[in-house]
Amino acid sequence: MNHGHTIVVDLGYGDAGKGTVVDWLCAREGVRPVRAVVRFNGGAQAAHNVVTPDGRHHTFAQFGSGTFTPGVRTHLSRFMMVDPLALASEADHLRALGVPDALERLTVEGDALLTTPYHRAANRARELARGAARHGSCGMGVGETARYALAHPDAPRVADCLSPSRLRRALTALRTRVLEEFPLAEVPPVEDCVAAFTGFASAVEIVGDPYLRRLLAEGPVVFEGAQGVLLDELHGFHPYTTWSTTTFANALELLDGADAFRLGVVRKYATRHGHGPFVTEDPDLAFPEPHNTAHVWQGAFRRGHFDAIALRYALRASGGADALAVTHADAPDVHLCTAYKGFDTLPVHADLTAQESLTRALLTERPVYTGKVSSPADAAAALGLPLVLESHGPAHTDKKALSLI
Amino acid sequence: MGSGTWSTNVYDAAASYRKATGASAFAHSDSGARQVHEALDPLNAFRESRDGDDHPESLAIAVLFDVTGSMRTVPRALQTKLPNLLGLLQRKGYATDPQILFGAIGDATCDRAPLQVGQFESDNRMDDDLGRILLEGGGGGQMTESYELALYFMARHTATDCWEKRRKRGYLFLMGDELAYAKVKKAEVKRIIGDELKADIPIAEIIRELTERWDVYYIIPAGTFHGDDPKLTEFWRGLLGQNVLFLDDLDAVCETVALTVGLAEDAIDLHEGLDHLAEVGSTAGAAVSRALSPLDRGAVARTSAPLDLGDDLPRGTTRL
């Protein structure tokens, strides 16, 4: 197996444990040390939980999950939606945990979009207006950031933080448009945002396009995905999706032809946070979940049996993976779903109308169980992938590598 | 998955960033450095742009910007944008084998770093020089900086194959918002560059010498302290003719430099260049168009012959 670049992607609905896998990749000894973790989709709504062997816990949202390992850098690529406000409090927490230099190890690409309090206000107003038909949004404004940028080329970007006048222009236009649509939205004055965002620009290193090429040449890089393939903006079950590409695609584009190992991550059982299809859901599976609780914007945390149908679909939709990592290997046995009543395989479209009718079908589908998943090997066999890593607990010392990864 | 773990309070974030003193693009500057990085020190230095196996048609391009306080946030913004310059020049064939040098200009009469000059590089190593540039943020408050020292260095301390082998002039872009001192002072040259001069050199004379081998442009960015002062435009027009450009969107700095080279190299006309910008999805077109309209084909100064400058230059104040 490779000692080069690795892309870590969750094949399901998120929450599989990408953070803990990335932490392990960066903390390993006896291999070429990882130079940096690169974020290549989503934004500050990511919540990748990492626990150190000495018991410190951090939920990584924008910093790479390798940050506990000294010297490992984080690079937020142009595909990331950067939230400077959440970044500051995350850095404060890392400092409190004894990681004082997280901001100094951070680089941010100037072209990345900014997520602001104005996006957040619009996101929440929109979700409230949907009432019962909620999509399970996180309320962080990430989707709104993507939506707004599609409609408005003057959407604020990271590089704007270097120029107060440009930043002021972009934020004023954004705030005005949000208030036009949602007159009651609570939004801070532009000047208060300018102060915080210019502070961000002076505290972090904002870089241009060529930086990543150099980084890739300097040593192994881990690409840390956010959310999961089954939430992908195109291949997820529309409209219960995220506004970002959750497959390997963005990472491969950033690699620009450089070689990388595509690692899929799944739990031994299935989970879903918030609304949307979940064929193998089983409310009786009451496994402990220390870090994921019901969320005011996203709804309940749901559990289900191992869904090989949905995961095989995720692999086809994302062009396949090279190997599998299975987390929560210590969980009790679950059923193995190898077909639904109405589907042996799920068709891959790249068309939202087709996706929507698939979603409608899946909301009432029933699973067909043909066996058990009692070990990570069962999960890997069901997906036809080599198993390279199993995780029995939250710390990197709880991982077992099954081959040279 | 999302839960918005971290507080997004705008006031806490502002306070947190005020406390944090992270590294920045200007790592050398922000590490608390107080002197010119040795790699950029002009003392007894010489900078060469030479042909090589993989770049047989080298073309020297130098970008020197003012890093004193009146430029406000401009130097930091330039630092994030300029790394894209090389790719932009190469993608559209504006220049076959560009070699880029970055440098910075301060005030010899009161700054720690009156002149910083990197190396001509054909790949992204020039970004490292950008990172080593010490940001002054001081300046003399006189609306005058030591551009004449930079001009002197470029005139007498550079050698380029594009000139020596092909009689093609290189491109020198100065970016700033101030006047130069009226003379290259021998004492400063001795202290900062190391040469023994018999006498001071009037700035018009050093410009004449410089423009034999270099096409020289002065770019005035909007949003700087003195950018709107008519005195500034008059001064540089007097020295460089129409090669004085106004840039109202800093985001467009690379495009402006790249298209200026493309126009002067006869690789394109302005219209084609703007089409290229649109193709790559750049939104800089309007700003570049305004900046470069005086240089459209047929109007580009080929000789850069400075106007005859009498003795009516503004005088810098020499402080003790």
Interface residues (C-beta under 8 A of the other chain):
Chain A: Y13 G14 D15 A44 Q45 A46 A47 T59 A61 D83 P84 L85 A86 L87 A88 S89 E90 A91 D92 H93 L103 E104 L106 G110 P117 R120 S137 C138 G139 M140 V142 P153 A159 L162 S163 P164 S165 R166 P188 D192 C193 A195 A196 G199 F200 A201 S202 A203 V204 E205 I206 V207 G208 D209 P210 Y211 R213 R214 Q227 G228 H273 N292 H295 W297 Q298
Chain B: M1 G2 S3 G4 T5 W6 S7 T8 N9 V10 Y11 D12 A13 A14 S16 Y17 R18 A20 T21 G22 A23 S24 A25 A27 T73 R76 A77 T80 K81 L82 P83 N84 L86 G87 N124 D127 G223 D249 L250 D251 T283
